[in-house]
Amino acid sequence: MHAVVADVTRRLTERSAPTRAAYLARTRAAASQGPARGRLACANLAHGFAAEEPQSKLALRTTVKPNLAIVTSYNDMLSAHQPFVDYPPQIKKAVIRAGGIAQVAGGVPAMCDGITQGRAGMQMSLYSRDVIAMATAIGLSHDMFDATLMLGVCDKIVPGLLIGALSFGHLPTALVPAGPMTSGLPNKEKARTRQRFAEGKASREELLEAEAASYHSAGTCTFYGTANSNQLLVELMGLHLPGASFVNPGTPLRAALTDAVSARVTRLAIEAQAGESVATLADVVSEKTIVNACVALLASGGSTNHTMHLVAIARAAGIELTWADLSELSAVVPLLTRIYPNGSADVNHFAAAGGTAFLVRTLLDAGLLHEDVETVAGHGLRRYTMEPRLAEDGTATWVEGPPASLDLEVLRPVEEPFQADGGLRVLTGPIGTAVIKTSAVAPEHRVVTAPAIVMDDQADFMAAFDRGELDGRDFVAVLRYQGPAALGMPELHKLTPMLGVLQDRGQQVAIVTDGRMSGASGKVPAAIHVTPEAALGGAIAKIVDGDVITVDGVAGSLTIEDADVVLARPSTGAAPTAAEFAGTGRELFAAFRATVGPADRGASVFGPVPVPTTDPEPVASGAPHPLEETSVAQHV
């Protein structure tokens, strides 16, 4: 192992020892009680199978066959989740063939940041992750299930499903993806049209045509934002079958992979019933797995949103990940991909160039990933250097992935990186701690020193741009009172085209905010997720127009001249009141605003795993299970 990766893992494990032990003790206790369905009283159980067909009723009356929970985020408005409409019937058939039975345990909401961008609904977006986690837990709380299949793709949905399912970590669990839409209008051309529209050089009709040509069919959007970052990270965490992330919807291979993961998890449930040792969700999501996810995020220049989601996921498993861990890893993990907005390629091009299989291979060979981990496919991450293929009988099989990248403009080995450090950096300084995505920012723009322009509403910024007040001057836009406790931490992606216009005119511009930018943060340096946030008295609330700020994505610092003077000032501005945080359902989330944690703690309303006052029974955290070492194809 690389020395830094090993050291970060060691300290993470030591730091997490009490909470991780408590979490594992709880999940092992749940597993030791046997199949939950067998403990239900007759009236409870009868409610659980009342609507089933006679054959299914017979199976559910006993514990002979395992019952798999399907938790779905299906809706037919969102392209990424529309393919899930046919999944439950297909999964049920595959599970029955494998010797089990399945029921839809529940549905979870799935909202799209692309639709709510710049709208009031965006202020509920981050909160929706914890709502999804709670909805997942409610679905699984009926105690009818022996394993879980979770259907989800996009931004808050996958983290929410995973956080919720970790409360049932004693169950074998997998995520079931739907895949990206085929390539449409190149993302770079779409971005160019957006910028032309911001300058008044393109009509609304031209803009809509470009957007529709880019987002054109069922499947995940093809740029490398949070949704596709989800898919890559989940696969490297061993919660997909190898190579399942980026297979297009509606294809025979996509269907075969859905059958295969259904059969695989059914087999794990059957083996668990027989008293065999199998990898449950609690085993798969270990300290090593979390470090692997961090490395994958950095090496691929993934979504900044995962600096919060990974922390929240880890905490749900009793693991205390910090931004300092990410910062240390970022210094040694090279950037190996160029996927839009970090390059011109989309995720389909990435997959064709070698995709996840090659990325795992080169990171493993360089000692930057832990190979000794549990996965849904079996023990060992080396399995994920394999790619799925369609066999003659229509089932999925696996072959070794390419030993080299097929397109060095999109995907590179560790020995020839696009840059020596990761695509994300943590910034520190008197203003607070923040995150910056450097992979899409040209080297000449990674350090900006300029006077502040302070605003408390992105609408004010856009109005100033339209009036020409931002023309011809270097500045750092400070947009505050956008954090989790103020406005639910909305994405501020609407600002990207305008800032891009000014940067292209030769101005030095950057943004500092306690809000979020898009998971596809672009070419303008953005110090985001600033914590402490303004609404909680953070230093960002003390900045005034003209203060000189330096955003340094190279040194990893966020500084301000005369810091002592700035920090001695009272805060200015104010967070929105309850009356202002109303409409579009926002008033229903007042309790979330009052209890949400800071960005560097996952921006979650959930606390850490409780530690009992008495010492729990010792559990060997991360200890490997004696699973049979067979090929992925044999496992599925």
C-alpha positions in Angstrom: 0.0 0.0 0.0 1.0 3.6 -0.6 2.3 4.9 2.7 -0.1 7.9 2.9 -3.1 5.7 2.0 -2.1 3.2 4.7 -1.6 5.9 7.3 -4.9 7.7 6.6 -6.6 4.3 6.9 -4.9 3.5 10.1 -5.8 6.8 11.8 -9.3 6.6 10.4 -9.7 3.1 12.0 -8.3 4.2 15.3 -10.4 7.4 15.4 -13.6 5.4 14.6 -12.9 2.5 17.0 -15.7 3.3 19.5 -18.4 4.2 17.0 -17.5 1.4 14.6 -17.5 -1.2 17.3 -20.9 0.0 18.5 -22.3 -0.1 15.0 -20.9 -3.6 14.3 -22.1 -4.9 17.6 -25.6 -3.7 16.8 -25.7 -5.2 13.3 -24.2 -8.5 14.5 -26.9 -8.7 17.2 -29.6 -8.2 14.6 -28.1 -11.0 12.5 -27.9 -13.4 15.4 -31.6 -13.3 16.0 -32.2 -15.0 12.7 -34.6 -14.1 9.8 -36.8 -11.3 11.0 -39.9 -12.6 9.2 -39.8 -15.8 11.4 -40.3 -13.6 14.6 -43.5 -11.9 13.4 -46.7 -12.8 15.1 -49.3 -14.4 12.9 -51.4 -11.2 12.4 -48.3 -9.2 11.6 -47.1 -11.8 9.0 -50.6 -12.1 7.4 -50.5 -8.3 6.8 -47.2 -8.7 5.1 -48.3 -11.2 2.5 -52.1 -10.4 2.1 -51.8 -9.0 -1.4 -49.4 -11.7 -2.8 -50.3 -14.4 -5.3 -51.0 -17.8 -3.7 -47.6 -19.3 -4.5 -45.9 -16.2 -3.0 -48.1 -16.4 0.1 -47.0 -20.0 0.6 -43.4 -19.0 0.4 -43.8 -16.0 2.8 -45.6 -18.1 5.4 -42.4 -19.8 6.2 -38.7 -18.8 6.4 -37.6 -21.5 3.9 -37.1 -19.0 1.1 -35.4 -15.6 1.7 -37.5 -12.5 1.0 -35.6 -9.7 -0.8 -36.7 -6.1 -0.2 -36.8 -3.8 -3.3 -36.5 -0.1 -2.4 -37.1 2.0 -5.5 -36.6 5.6 -6.4 -38.7 5.2 -9.6 -40.5 8.1 -11.1 -41.1 8.7 -14.8 -40.2 12.4 -14.8 -36.5 11.9 -14.2 -34.6 10.4 -17.1 -32.2 8.5 -14.8 -34.9 6.8 -12.8 -37.5 6.2 -15.5 -36.0 2.9 -16.5 -36.8 1.5 -13.0 -40.4 1.2 -14.0 -39.8 -2.4 -15.3 -37.3 -3.4 -12.7 -39.4 -4.8 -9.8 -41.2 -7.4 -12.0 -37.9 -8.4 -13.7 -36.1 -8.6 -10.3 -38.9 -10.7 -8.8 -38.6 -13.3 -11.6 -34.8 -13.4 -11.3 -35.1 -13.8 -7.5 -37.6 -16.6 -7.8 -35.4 -18.4 -10.3 -32.5 -18.1 -7.8 -34.6 -19.7 -5.0 -36.0 -16.6 -3.2 -38.9 -14.2 -3.3 -39.0 -10.4 -3.5 -41.4 -7.6 -2.5 -41.3 -3.9 -3.1 -40.6 -2.7 0.4 -41.1 1.0 -0.4 -40.4 3.9 -2.6 -38.3 7.0 -1.9 -38.5 10.5 -3.4 -36.1 11.4 -6.1 -35.7 15.0 -7.0 -33.5 16.5 -9.7 -31.1 19.4 -9.1 -31.1 20.0 -12.9 -34.8 20.9 -12.7 -34.8 22.8 -9.4 -31.6 24.7 -10.2 -32.1 28.4 -9.3 -35.6 27.6 -8.0 -37.0 27.5 -4.4 -37.2 23.7 -4.6 -33.4 23.6 -4.7 -33.4 24.6 -1.0 -34.9 21.2 -0.2 -32.5 19.2 -2.3 -29.8 18.4 0.2 -32.4 17.7 2.9 -33.9 15.2 0.5 -31.0 12.9 1.1 -31.9 12.4 4.8 -35.6 12.1 3.9 -34.6 9.3 1.5 -32.6 7.6 4.3 -35.6 7.8 6.6 -37.9 6.5 3.9 -35.6 3.6 3.2 -35.5 2.7 6.9 -39.3 2.8 7.1 -39.6 0.5 4.1 -37.2 -2.0 5.7 -38.7 -1.7 9.2 -41.4 -4.2 8.6 -39.1 -7.0 9.4 -40.1 -9.0 6.4 -36.8 -9.1 4.6 -33.6 -11.1 4.5 -31.6 -9.0 1.9 -32.0 -5.7 0.1 -31.8 -4.4 -3.5 -31.8 -0.6 -3.8 -32.8 1.1 -7.1 -31.2 4.5 -7.4 -28.9 6.6 -9.4 -28.8 10.3 -8.9 -27.5 13.0 -6.6 -29.0 12.6 -3.1 -30.8 9.3 -3.9 -27.9 6.9 -3.7 -26.3 8.4 -0.6 -29.8 8.5 1.0 -30.5 4.8 0.1 -27.2 3.7 1.5 -27.4 5.7 4.7 -30.9 4.2 5.4 -29.9 0.7 4.5 -26.9 0.9 6.8 -29.3 0.9 9.7 -30.0 -2.7 8.5 -26.4 -3.5 7.9 -26.9 -7.1 8.9 -28.6 -7.8 5.5 -26.8 -8.6 2.3 -27.3 -5.6 0.1 -26.6 -4.3 -3.4 -27.5 -1.2 -5.4 -29.0 -1.7 -8.8 -28.1 1.0 -11.4 -30.0 1.9 -14.6 -27.1 3.3 -16.6 -26.4 6.5 -18.5 -28.3 7.7 -21.6 -26.4 7.4 -24.9 -24.3 10.4 -26.0 -26.1 13.4 -27.3 -25.0 16.9 -28.0 -21.5 17.2 -26.6 -21.5 18.7 -23.1 -18.9 21.3 -24.2 -21.2 22.5 -26.9 -24.1 22.7 -24.4 -21.9 24.8 -22.1 -20.9 27.1 -24.9 -24.6 27.7 -25.7 -25.3 28.4 -22.1 -22.6 31.0 -22.0 -23.7 32.6 -25.2 -27.2 32.9 -23.7 -25.8 34.5 -20.6 -24.2 37.1 -22.9 -27.4 37.7 -24.8 -25.9 36.1 -28.0 -28.2 33.1 -28.1 -32.0 33.0 -28.0 -34.0 31.0 -25.4 -35.1 28.7 -28.3 -31.5 28.0 -29.1 -30.7 27.3 -25.5 -33.7 24.9 -25.1 -32.7 23.1 -28.3 -29.2 22.6 -27.0 -30.3 21.4 -23.6 -32.9 19.0 -25.2 -30.2 17.6 -27.5 -27.9 16.9 -24.5 -30.6 15.5 -22.2 -32.4 13.5 -24.8 -33.5 10.1 -23.5 -33.9 7.7 -20.6 -30.8 7.3 -18.5 -28.4 9.3 -16.4 -27.1 12.6 -17.8 -23.8 11.9 -19.4 -21.6 14.5 -17.7 -19.5 13.6 -14.7 -21.6 15.2 -12.0 -22.9 13.8 -8.7 -25.1 11.1 -10.4 -22.3 9.5 -12.3 -19.8 10.0 -9.4 -22.4 8.0 -7.3 -22.1 5.2 -9.8 -18.3 5.1 -9.9 -18.0 5.3 -6.1 -20.6 2.7 -5.4 -18.9 0.3 -7.8 -15.6 0.8 -6.2 -17.2 0.3 -2.8 -18.2 -3.2 -4.0 -22.0 -2.4 -4.0 -22.5 -2.9 -7.7 -21.5 -6.0 -9.7 -18.3 -5.3 -11.6 -18.7 -3.0 -14.6 -22.4 -2.4 -13.9 -22.3 1.3 -13.6 -22.1 2.6 -17.1 -24.1 0.1 -19.3 -26.9 2.0 -21.2 -30.6 1.4 -20.3 -32.7 -0.7 -22.5 -29.9 -3.0 -23.7 -29.7 -6.8 -23.3 -26.6 -6.4 -21.2 -28.3 -4.0 -18.8 -31.1 -6.5 -18.3 -28.7 -9.3 -17.8 -26.8 -7.4 -15.1 -30.1 -6.7 -13.3 -30.9 -10.4 -13.3 -27.3 -11.2 -12.2 -27.3 -8.9 -9.2 -30.8 -10.2 -8.2 -29.5 -13.7 -8.3 -26.3 -12.9 -6.5 -28.0 -11.2 -3.5 -30.5 -14.0 -3.4 -27.7 -16.5 -3.1 -26.1 -14.5 -0.3 -29.4 -14.6 1.6 -29.7 -18.3 1.1 -26.2 -18.9 2.3 -26.8 -16.7 5.3 -29.9 -18.7 6.2 -27.9 -21.8 6.0 -25.5 -20.4 8.6 -22.7 -19.6 6.2 -20.6 -16.5 6.6 -21.5 -13.9 3.9 -20.6 -10.3 3.4 -23.4 -8.1 4.7 -23.7 -4.4 4.0 -22.0 -3.7 7.3 -19.0 -5.8 6.2 -18.8 -4.3 2.7 -18.9 -0.7 4.0 -15.7 -0.8 6.1 -12.9 1.7 6.8 -10.9 0.4 3.9 -14.0 0.7 1.6 -14.5 4.4 2.6 -10.9 5.1 1.9 -11.2 3.4 -1.5 -14.3 5.6 -2.2 -12.3 8.7 -1.4 -9.4 7.7 -3.7 -11.9 7.0 -6.5 -13.5 10.4 -6.0 -10.1 12.1 -6.2 -8.6 10.1 -9.0 -11.7 10.8 -11.2 -12.2 14.4 -10.3 -15.7 13.6 -9.1 -18.5 15.7 -7.6 -17.7 18.1 -4.7 -21.0 17.0 -3.2 -19.3 13.8 -2.1 -17.1 15.6 0.3 -20.4 15.7 2.3 -22.1 12.5 1.2 -19.1 10.3 1.9 -18.7 11.7 5.4 -22.5 11.1 6.1 -22.3 7.6 4.7 -19.3 6.8 6.7 -20.9 8.1 9.9 -23.9 5.9 9.3 -21.5 2.9 9.4 -19.8 4.2 12.6 -16.8 5.6 10.6 -15.5 9.1 11.4 -14.2 10.3 8.1 -13.0 13.9 8.0 -12.1 16.5 5.4 -8.5 16.3 6.7 -8.4 12.7 5.5 -9.6 13.8 2.0 -7.0 16.5 2.0 -4.1 14.1 2.8 -5.3 11.6 0.2 -5.7 14.4 -2.4 -2.0 15.2 -2.1 -0.9 11.8 -3.3 -3.8 10.5 -5.5 -3.3 11.6 -9.1 -6.1 12.8 -11.4 -6.6 10.0 -14.0 -9.7 11.0 -16.0 -10.9 13.8 -18.2 -14.7 13.6 -18.2 -16.8 16.7 -18.7 -16.6 19.2 -17.1 -13.0 18.2 -16.5 -12.6 17.4 -20.3 -14.6 17.0 -23.4 -15.5 13.3 -23.0 -18.7 12.0 -21.4 -19.2 8.8 -19.3 -19.9 6.7 -22.3 -16.4 7.7 -23.7 -14.9 6.9 -20.4 -16.5 3.5 -20.3 -15.3 2.8 -23.9 -11.7 3.9 -23.0 -11.4 1.2 -20.3 -13.8 2.7 -17.7 -14.0 1.5 -14.1 -12.1 -1.8 -14.8 -9.0 0.0 -15.9 -9.2 2.7 -13.3 -9.4 0.0 -10.5 -6.5 -1.9 -12.1 -4.1 1.0 -12.3 -5.0 2.3 -8.8 -4.6 -1.2 -7.3 -1.3 -1.8 -9.0 0.0 1.5 -7.6 -1.1 0.6 -4.1 -3.6 3.4 -3.9 -6.6 1.1 -3.3 -7.2 -1.5 -0.7 -7.7 -4.9 -2.4 -8.5 -6.7 0.8 -12.2 -5.7 1.1 -15.6 -7.4 0.9 -17.8 -6.8 -2.1 -21.2 -8.0 -3.3 -19.3 -10.1 -5.9 -17.1 -11.7 -3.3 -13.9 -11.0 -1.4 -11.3 -8.8 -3.0 -11.4 -5.6 -5.1 -9.4 -7.2 -7.9 -12.7 -8.7 -9.2 -13.5 -5.2 -10.3 -10.9 -5.2 -13.0 -13.3 -7.4 -14.9 -15.9 -6.2 -17.5 -19.4 -7.7 -18.1 -20.2 -9.2 -21.5 -23.4 -10.8 -22.8 -23.1 -14.6 -23.1 -24.8 -16.5 -25.9 -27.6 -17.6 -23.6 -28.4 -13.9 -22.8 -26.8 -14.0 -19.3 -24.0 -11.8 -18.0 -20.5 -13.1 -17.9 -17.2 -11.4 -17.1 -13.9 -11.0 -18.8 -10.7 -9.3 -17.9 -10.8 -5.6 -18.6 -8.3 -3.8 -20.8 -4.7 -3.8 -19.5 -4.2 -0.3 -20.9 -6.3 2.8 -21.5 -7.8 2.9 -25.0 -7.8 6.7 -25.1 -5.2 8.6 -23.1 -7.1 11.8 -23.6 -9.9 10.4 -21.4 -8.3 7.9 -19.1 -4.7 7.4 -18.0 -2.6 5.1 -15.8 -1.1 6.3 -12.6 2.3 6.6 -14.2 1.0 9.2 -16.7 -1.6 11.3 -14.8 -3.3 14.4 -16.0 -2.1 16.0 -12.8 -0.1 14.7 -9.9 -2.7 15.3 -7.2 -6.4 14.8 -6.9 -9.2 16.7 -8.7 -10.5 18.0 -5.3 -8.8 20.0 -2.7 -9.6 21.1 0.8 -8.9 24.8 1.5 -8.2 26.1 5.0 -7.6 29.6 6.4 -9.1 32.3 8.6 -12.4 32.4 6.6 -12.9 28.7 7.4 -12.6 25.4 5.7 -13.8 24.9 2.2 -13.7 22.6 -0.8 -12.5 23.4 -4.4 -12.7 21.3 -7.5 -9.5 22.0 -9.4 -9.7 19.4 -12.1 -11.8 21.6 -14.4 -9.9 24.8 -13.6 -7.0 25.8 -15.9 -3.7 26.2 -14.0 -3.6 29.9 -14.6 -6.9 30.4 -12.8 -6.2 28.2 -9.7 -4.9 31.1 -7.7 -7.0 34.3 -7.5 -6.4 37.3 -5.3 -9.0 40.1 -5.7 -11.3 42.4 -3.7 -14.5 40.9 -2.4 -18.0 41.6 -3.7 -20.4 40.5 -1.0 -24.0 39.4 -1.6 -26.5 37.3 0.3 -28.7 36.2 -2.6 -27.7 34.7 -5.9 -30.5 36.7 -7.6 -28.6 39.9 -6.6 -25.5 38.6 -8.2 -27.3 37.7 -11.5 -28.9 41.2 -11.5 -25.5 42.9 -11.0 -24.2 40.9 -13.9 -27.1 41.9 -16.1 -26.6 45.6 -15.2 -22.9 45.3 -16.2 -21.7 46.2 -12.7 -19.2 43.3 -12.7 -17.6 44.1 -16.0 -13.9 45.0 -16.3 -12.9 44.2 -12.7 -11.2 41.4 -10.9 -13.2 40.2 -7.9 -14.0 37.3 -5.5 -17.8 36.9 -5.3 -18.7 36.1 -1.7 -22.1 34.6 -1.6 -23.1 33.8 2.0 -26.1 32.6 4.0 -26.5 29.7 1.6 -25.3 27.0 4.1 -27.3 24.0 5.4 -28.7 25.9 8.4 -29.6 29.0 6.4 -31.1 27.9 3.1 -30.5 24.1 2.9 -27.3 24.7 1.0 -28.7 25.1 -2.5 -26.5 24.6 -5.6 -25.5 27.9 -7.2 -24.9 26.5 -10.7 -26.8 29.4 -12.3 -23.8 31.6 -11.6 -21.3 29.4 -13.5 -22.1 30.7 -17.0 -21.9 34.3 -15.9 -18.6 33.9 -14.1 -17.3 32.0 -17.1 -18.1 34.9 -19.4 -16.2 37.3 -17.2 -13.2 34.9 -16.9 -13.1 34.5 -20.7 -13.0 38.3 -21.0 -9.7 38.3 -19.1 -11.0 39.1 -15.6 -9.7 37.2 -12.6 -12.8 35.9 -10.8 -13.6 33.4 -8.1 -16.4 32.6 -5.8 -16.4 31.9 -2.0 -19.7 30.5 -0.6 -21.1 28.4 2.2 -23.5 27.0 -0.4 -22.8 24.4 -3.1 -22.0 24.6 -6.8 -23.1 21.9 -9.1 -21.6 18.4 -8.8 -20.3 19.3 -12.3 -18.5 22.5 -10.9 -16.7 24.0 -13.9 -13.8 26.2 -15.0 -14.2 29.1 -12.5 -12.4 28.5 -9.1 -15.0 28.1 -6.4 -14.3 27.7 -2.7 -17.6 26.1 -1.6 -19.1 24.4 1.5 -17.4 27.1 3.6 -17.7 26.1 7.3 -18.5 27.5 9.8 -21.4 28.9 7.7 -22.6 32.5 7.9 -25.9 31.6 9.6 -23.9 30.0 12.5 -21.5 33.0 13.0 -18.8 31.9 10.6 -16.2 34.4 9.5 -17.7 34.5 6.0 -20.4 36.7 7.6 -17.8 39.3 8.6 -16.5 39.9 5.1 -17.4 43.3 3.5 -16.9 44.7 0.0 -13.3 45.4 -0.8 -11.7 42.9 1.5 -8.9 41.3 -0.4 -9.3 37.5 -0.6 -7.0 34.8 -2.0 -8.4 31.5 -3.2 -5.4 29.3 -3.7 -6.2 25.9 -5.2 -2.5 25.1 -5.4 -1.5 25.6 -1.8 -4.9 24.7 -0.5 -5.6 27.9 1.4 -8.4 30.4 1.7 -7.1 33.7 3.1 -8.0 37.3 3.6 -5.9 40.4 4.2 -5.9 41.9 7.7 -7.6 38.7 9.0 -7.4 39.9 12.6 -9.4 43.0 11.7 -12.0 41.1 9.8 -12.5 38.5 12.5 -13.0 41.2 15.1 -16.0 42.7 13.2 -19.6 41.8 14.0 -21.4 39.7 11.4 -23.4 41.5 8.8 -26.4 40.4 6.8 -28.8 37.8 8.2 -30.1 34.3 7.4 -33.6 34.0 5.9 -36.4 34.1 8.5 -38.9 31.3 8.8 -41.4 33.4 6.9 -38.9 33.8 4.0 -38.2 30.0 4.1 -41.7 29.1 3.1 -43.5 28.1 -0.1 -42.8 25.2 -2.4 -43.0 23.0 0.7 -39.9 24.6 2.3 -41.8 25.4 5.5 -42.1 21.6 6.2 -38.3 21.5 6.6 -37.9 24.0 9.4 -36.8 21.2 11.8 -34.1 20.3 9.4 -32.7 23.8 9.2 -32.7 23.9 13.0 -30.8 20.6 13.5 -28.7 20.1 10.4 -24.9 19.6 11.0 -22.1 21.4 9.3 -20.9 20.6 5.8 -17.7 18.9 7.0 -19.7 16.6 9.2 -21.9 15.5 6.3 -24.5 18.3 6.5 -26.9 15.7 8.0 -29.7 15.9 10.5 -28.5 12.5 11.9 -26.1 12.3 14.8 -23.2 9.8 15.0 -23.7 6.2 15.8 -24.5 6.1 19.5 -21.9 4.4 21.7 -23.2 2.3 24.6 -22.1 3.3 28.1 -20.9 -0.3 28.6 -18.3 -1.7 26.4 -19.8 -3.7 23.5 -18.6 -7.2 22.7 -15.3 -6.8 20.8 -15.7 -7.2 17.0 -12.8 -7.4 14.6 -13.5 -4.5 12.4 -12.9 -5.1 8.7 -12.0 -8.8 9.3 -12.3 -10.8 6.0 -14.9 -13.4 5.7 -14.0 -16.9 4.6 -15.8 -16.6 1.2 -14.9 -19.0 -1.5 -12.4 -17.5 -3.9 -14.1 -18.1 -7.2 -14.6 -16.0 -10.3 -17.2 -13.2 -10.5 -19.0 -15.2 -13.2 -19.3 -18.2 -10.8 -20.6 -15.9 -8.0 -23.4 -14.5 -10.1 
